């Protein structure tokens, strides 16, 4: 059997974004879009911000989920909204599919982004099943 390295980034991002759609109406893979049109009051960004370590039958990395809420007047963080979003995201864990498992979420407070939002990061351990990447040799 030979191993063909394949990364399933799109599959992971799409699945996690879909699962978080009930927490915010604005869930984006990789990064938030440039400001245009109607202003958002909150959003979520799902990314894989660090290297993906290939272990042949599985890959491991970090899943990052950034939750953001528009600041109140004078730039005061909307902590009640952030807490609601945090509770919703944490309630989704563990996230387990045939392809991957995201476990052990931890919180990293990022703070003001300089664009009117306060950001909190949830980081989790991501293990991707790649056992289907082995090809049978004839």
C-alpha positions as CSV (number, residue, x, y, z in Angstrom):
1,X,0.0,0.0,0.0
2,X,1.3,3.4,-0.9
3,X,0.4,6.6,0.9
4,X,-0.7,9.7,-1.1
5,X,-0.7,12.8,1.1
6,X,-3.9,14.8,0.7
7,X,-5.2,17.6,2.8
8,X,-8.9,18.0,3.6
9,X,-8.9,21.7,4.5
10,X,-11.9,22.7,2.5
11,X,-14.0,19.8,3.9
12,X,-13.1,20.7,7.5
13,X,-13.7,24.5,7.1
14,X,-17.1,24.0,5.3
15,X,-18.3,21.5,8.0
16,X,-17.3,23.7,10.9
17,X,-18.7,26.8,9.3
18,X,-22.0,25.1,8.7
19,X,-22.2,23.9,12.3
20,X,-21.7,27.4,13.6
21,X,-24.4,29.0,11.4
22,X,-26.9,29.1,14.2
23,X,-24.6,31.2,16.4
24,X,-24.0,34.0,13.8
25,X,-25.5,34.7,10.4
26,X,-21.9,35.7,9.3
27,X,-19.6,32.7,9.4
28,X,-16.5,32.8,7.2
29,X,-13.7,30.4,6.3
30,X,-10.1,31.6,6.7
31,X,-10.7,35.4,7.1
32,X,-13.4,38.0,7.2
33,X,-14.3,39.8,4.0
34,X,-13.5,43.4,3.5
35,X,-16.1,45.8,4.8
36,X,-18.8,46.5,2.1
37,X,-22.5,47.0,2.2
38,X,-24.5,46.3,5.3
39,X,-22.6,46.5,8.6
40,X,-22.3,43.3,10.7
41,X,-22.9,43.3,14.4
42,X,-21.1,40.0,14.9
43,X,-19.2,37.3,12.9
44,X,-17.2,34.1,13.2
45,X,-14.1,33.2,11.3
46,X,-13.0,29.5,11.1
47,X,-9.3,28.8,10.2
48,X,-6.4,26.4,10.4
49,X,-3.7,28.9,11.3
50,X,-0.7,26.7,12.0
51,X,1.1,23.9,10.1
52,X,-0.6,20.6,9.5
53,X,1.5,17.7,10.6
54,X,1.0,14.6,8.5
55,X,1.2,11.3,10.4
56,X,0.2,9.1,7.4
57,X,-3.0,7.7,8.8
58,X,-4.0,11.1,10.3
59,X,-3.0,14.7,10.4
60,X,-3.0,17.1,13.4
61,X,-3.2,20.8,13.6
62,X,-5.1,23.6,15.4
63,X,-8.6,24.7,14.6
64,X,-9.2,28.4,15.4
65,X,-12.7,29.9,15.7
66,X,-12.7,33.6,16.1
67,X,-15.8,35.1,17.5
68,X,-16.3,38.9,17.1
69,X,-18.9,41.4,18.3
70,X,-19.2,45.0,17.4
71,X,-18.1,47.2,20.3
72,X,-20.6,49.4,22.1
73,X,-20.3,53.2,22.3
74,X,-16.8,54.6,23.2
75,X,-15.3,51.2,22.1
76,X,-16.5,49.2,25.1
77,X,-16.5,45.5,24.4
78,X,-20.0,43.9,24.1
79,X,-19.0,41.1,26.5
80,X,-22.6,39.8,26.9
81,X,-22.8,39.1,23.2
82,X,-19.3,37.6,23.1
83,X,-20.2,35.3,26.1
84,X,-23.4,34.2,24.3
85,X,-21.4,33.4,21.2
86,X,-18.7,31.6,23.2
87,X,-21.2,29.5,25.0
88,X,-22.8,28.5,21.7
89,X,-19.4,27.6,20.1
90,X,-18.2,25.6,23.2
91,X,-21.5,23.8,23.3
92,X,-20.7,22.3,19.8
93,X,-17.6,20.5,21.1
94,X,-16.5,17.8,20.6
95,X,-17.0,18.2,16.8
96,X,-16.7,14.7,15.4
97,X,-17.2,13.5,11.8
98,X,-15.9,10.5,9.8
99,X,-13.2,12.8,8.5
100,X,-12.1,14.8,11.6
101,X,-12.4,15.4,15.3
102,X,-12.0,18.8,17.0
103,X,-11.6,18.5,20.7
104,X,-10.3,20.3,23.8
105,X,-11.3,23.9,23.1
106,X,-9.5,26.6,25.0
107,X,-10.1,30.4,25.0
108,X,-7.6,33.1,24.1
109,X,-8.9,36.7,24.5
110,X,-7.6,38.7,21.6
111,X,-9.2,42.1,22.3
112,X,-10.0,45.1,20.1
113,X,-9.2,44.7,16.5
114,X,-9.0,48.4,15.8
115,X,-12.0,48.2,13.4
116,X,-14.8,48.4,16.0
117,X,-14.9,44.7,17.1
118,X,-13.6,42.8,20.0
119,X,-12.4,39.3,19.2
120,X,-12.2,36.2,21.3
121,X,-10.4,33.0,19.9
122,X,-11.4,29.5,20.6
123,X,-8.6,27.1,19.7
124,X,-9.0,23.3,19.6
125,X,-7.0,20.3,18.7
126,X,-7.9,19.0,15.2
127,X,-7.2,15.4,14.2
128,X,-8.0,14.6,10.5
129,X,-8.5,11.0,9.5
130,X,-6.6,10.2,6.3
131,X,-6.7,6.4,6.3
132,X,-8.5,6.6,2.9
133,X,-5.3,8.1,1.4
134,X,-3.8,4.7,1.1
135,X,-4.0,3.2,-2.4
136,X,-4.0,-0.6,-2.9
137,X,-1.1,-1.8,-5.0
138,X,-1.9,-4.3,-7.6
